[in-house]
Amino acid sequence: MLPAVMRLIPVTMIAGVLALTTIGAARSEDTFAGAISDSMCATSHEAMKMGPTDGECTDACIEEHGATYVLVNGEHVYRLSDQVAPRKFAGKKVKVTGTLDAATSTITVSSITGA
């Protein structure tokens, strides 16, 4: 009969391999281009027109109506996990780096830069 330590080695090795496989299978980051808008107006600020520019409308919708920042790419609207970094880019074209959860159309944001 093997000592208890010898019996645990294969279990530990299997657990380690499974952990490495899971880490390796983690979703990679992508870069998404578009414009920072708000969840109320999203693709068109014409209906609300809370300011003379898209950026001012976005800021007003966020501050006065509780909307959230989103990234608009054509007709597709992505939710953004970070609601602080987009503030300085309201109404502007950007590149967002992060991981997309396709089920919820949410990007877990790593960085936002001007385009």
C-alpha positions in Angstrom: 0.0 0.0 0.0 1.2 3.5 -0.9 1.8 6.1 1.8 -0.9 8.8 1.9 1.4 11.4 0.5 2.1 9.3 -2.6 -1.7 8.8 -3.2 -2.2 12.6 -3.1 0.4 13.4 -5.8 -1.7 12.3 -8.8 -4.7 14.3 -7.4 -2.6 17.4 -7.0 -1.2 17.0 -10.4 -4.6 16.7 -12.0 -5.9 19.7 -10.1 -2.9 21.7 -11.3 -3.4 20.8 -15.0 -7.1 21.7 -14.7 -6.3 25.0 -13.2 -3.8 25.8 -16.0 -6.3 24.7 -18.6 -8.9 27.0 -17.2 -6.5 30.0 -17.1 -5.5 29.3 -20.7 -9.1 29.3 -21.7 -9.8 32.8 -20.3 -11.3 35.1 -22.9 -8.8 37.4 -24.5 -9.2 41.2 -24.8 -10.3 42.9 -28.0 -10.4 46.5 -29.1 -13.8 48.0 -30.0 -14.1 51.3 -31.9 -17.0 53.6 -31.7 -18.4 56.7 -29.9 -19.2 57.2 -26.2 -22.9 57.9 -25.8 -25.5 57.3 -23.1 -28.0 54.4 -22.7 -31.0 56.7 -23.2 -30.0 58.2 -26.5 -27.5 55.6 -27.6 -27.5 55.8 -31.4 -29.3 59.2 -31.8 -29.4 62.3 -29.7 -32.0 63.9 -31.8 -35.0 62.9 -29.7 -33.7 64.1 -26.3 -31.3 66.9 -27.5 -30.3 67.7 -23.9 -27.5 70.0 -25.2 -26.1 71.5 -28.4 -23.6 68.6 -28.9 -23.8 64.9 -28.5 -21.2 65.1 -25.7 -23.3 67.6 -23.7 -26.5 65.5 -24.3 -24.7 62.4 -23.1 -23.5 64.3 -19.9 -27.0 65.6 -19.2 -28.6 62.2 -19.7 -26.1 60.6 -17.3 -26.4 63.3 -14.7 -30.0 64.2 -14.9 -31.7 61.0 -15.9 -29.5 58.2 -14.5 -28.4 56.9 -17.9 -25.2 55.0 -18.2 -22.2 55.3 -20.6 -22.2 53.0 -23.6 -20.1 52.5 -26.7 -21.9 52.9 -30.0 -20.5 51.1 -33.0 -22.9 51.7 -35.9 -26.2 50.3 -34.7 -24.6 48.1 -32.0 -24.6 49.4 -28.5 -22.2 48.0 -25.9 -22.6 48.5 -22.2 -19.4 49.5 -20.4 -18.3 48.1 -17.0 -16.4 51.2 -16.3 -18.6 54.3 -15.7 -15.8 56.7 -14.7 -13.3 56.6 -17.6 -15.9 57.3 -20.4 -16.8 60.7 -18.8 -14.0 62.6 -20.5 -14.9 61.0 -23.9 -18.6 61.8 -24.0 -19.7 62.2 -27.6 -16.2 61.4 -28.9 -14.8 58.6 -31.0 -12.8 56.1 -28.9 -11.1 52.7 -28.8 -12.1 50.6 -25.9 -10.0 47.6 -25.0 -11.6 44.9 -22.9 -13.4 41.6 -22.9 -16.9 41.3 -24.4 -19.7 39.3 -22.7 -21.7 38.6 -25.8 -24.8 37.4 -23.8 -25.2 40.9 -22.2 -23.3 43.0 -24.8 -21.2 44.3 -21.9 -17.5 45.1 -22.3 -15.4 44.7 -19.2 -13.2 47.7 -19.8 -9.4 47.6 -19.5 -8.7 51.0 -21.2 -10.3 53.7 -23.2 -8.4 56.0 -25.5 -9.3 58.6 -28.0 -9.5 57.5 -31.6 
